[in-house]
Amino acid sequence: MKLNHEQLETIRLELLKVKIYYTDIQDELLDHVASETEQLMQKGMDFNTAFSQAAKKVNPEKFQMDVLITTHLAKMKSIFKSFMEPMILIKSLLLAGFILAVVHGIGFDVPFAIKLLKASFVGIGAVLMLASFKLKALNNSKLVASWNSAWLIFCLFLPITNFGLLRSVGFDPHTILAFTSVYVSFLFVNGLTLTIREAQKLKTV
């Protein structure tokens, strides 16, 4: 049984009362709950009863969390797969080379340079998030996940890229700096690339 416009609007307004933070998830949730409601009405239930049961079955908060986890995992997988994309790899190596040239040119102490590099990544991420908020782009979960995934991978790598730890297992400071420059550059280029791609998709919708 197909829902009419009034019934769909009732579902939409009720779902707006739930804390769903992203418009694309709101649309997906509306489709999901409407579909469940239609199936229950086909079994003979009236609209109100069918909608009530459908909403309980779907569980909007859990639905949003499941979608966010799935989206972030997919983006993280894309980041690792993109290591084989020639342009992303080239851009990452060029950025890493530029960073190393600046560090050596200025004469930064290696431990300080690594701390500065990591802090810069976090700072740039914060600026991008603020810019997205100002542009009202944070209401799209896929766009948010694009940069978040790079940031999450960065955080996961922090324990194993600790300067003291790497020194204790035998790596010299300049090797650690080179490695840190490459992986931070790779995550930065990847996060930015994924974010731009998602932004372009939104413009075509």
N, C-alpha and C positions, 0 to 999 in steps of 0.2 A: 504494500500500500504506500503510495507516494504522499509525502507530507505536503500540505499547502503552504503558501507564503506566510500566513499568520502563525502556523505551528512552528515553522522554521525560525520566525522572528522571536517566538516565545522561548525556544531553545537557546537562541543566540543571546537574548537578554539575560536569561538565567545563568548561562555560562560566563557572562561578563562579571558576575558577582564573585566568581572564583579567581584567585590570584594567578592568572596565566599572563606571563610577562611579555610574550612575543606574539605578534599578529599572525605569523605563519602557523604557529602552533594553535592559536585560537581557531583559525580556519580549518586546520586538520582535525581538531577536536570536534568542531561543529559537524563536520562531515561524518566523523566516526559515531558520535552520539545520535545523529539523525538517522544513520543507517541502522544502528541497533534498535532505535525506536520504531522504525518502519518494520523491521523483522518481527518485533514483538506485537505490533498492531496487526500484522498478517495472521498472528495466532489467535486474534480475537480480543486483544486488550484495547481499552480506550486510550486516547492519546496521553492523558495525564499520568495514568498508571504505567504505561509503556515508557514514557520519558523518565519517570522517577526511577524505574528499574534499570533503564539504560545508563543513566547518570551514575548510579551506584556501581554498576558492572564495570563501566569504563574507568571511573575514579579519576577525575580531571587532574588532580595534583600529581598522582602517580604517572598518568599519561604524559604530562609535561616533563617529568623527570626522566622517564624512559626515552622520550624523543631527544632530550638534551644529551643524555649519555650516548645514545646511538649516533647522534650527529657529531659529537666530539671525538668518539672513537673512529668514525669514518674519516674525519679531517686529520686526525693523528696518523692514520694509515696512509692517507694521501701525502702527508709530509714525508714519510719514510720512502714511499714509492717515488716521489718526485726527485729523489737523489739521483735517479737515472735520467732526469730531464736535462739535456745538455745546457740549455740557457740558464736554468736555475743554478746548476753546478758552476758554470762559468762566472755568473754574477756573484755567487758566494765566494769563490776563490779570489775574484778581483777585489771584493770588499775586504776580505781577510788580508790580502796583500797590502791594501791601502792602510788598514789598521796597523799592521806590523811596521810599515814604513813610517807612519806617524809616531808610533811608540819609540822606534829606534832613532828617528830624527830628533825628537824632543828629548830623548834620553830618560824616559820614565823608568823608575824602578819596576822590575817585572811583577812582583806581587801586587804593587799598587796599580799597575796597568791592567792586570787581570780583574782586580776589584772594580776599577773604573769601567772596564768593558761590560762586566755583568750588571753593574748599577745603571749603565747607559741603556742596556737592553730593557731593563725593568722600567726605566724612566720613559723611554720612547713608547713602550707598551701603554703606560699610563696616559701619555699625551694622545695616542691614537684612540684610546677608550673615551677620553674626554671629548675629542673631536667628533667621534661617532655619536656620543650623547647629544652634542650640540646640533649635529646634523639630523638628529632623530633616527639614526641608523641602528641604535641598540634594540629596537623593537623587532628585529629579525634574527632568529636564533642561528641561522646558518652563517650570517655575516659575523656575529659575535663569536661563534665557534671557530671561525677561520683563524683569528688572531689568538684566541684563548688556547687553542690546541698547541700552537707554537710556544706559548708562554708556559703551558703545563709540562711540555716535554723539557723545556729549559729548567723548570723546577725539579723535575725528576732526575735530571742530569747533575744537579748541584752537588749531591753527596759524592759522586764518583769523579767530579771535576774539581774537587777541593784541592787547592794548591799544596797544602801540607801533606795530604794523603798521597798525592802523586809524587811529591818529593821523597816521601818515605819509602816508596816502592822503586825508586831509582831514576825517575825522570828528571832531566835537568830543566832549569827555569825557562829557557828559551823554547824548548820542545813543548812545555806546558802552555806557554803563551801562544805558540803557533796553533796548537790543538784547540785551545779555547777560542781563538780568533776565528778559526774555520767553523766550529760548530755553532758559535753565536751568529756568525754571518749567515750560515746556512738556514738557521731558524728564523732570522730576521727577514731574509729574502723570501723564504717560504711563506711565512705568516703574512707578509705584505702582498705576495702574489695571490695567495688564496683569498685574502680580503678584497683585493681589486677585482678578482674574477667573480666573486659573489656580488659585489656592488654593481658590476656590469650586467649580471643576470637580472638584478632587481630593476635596472633601467629598461630592460627589454620586456619585462612583464607588463 
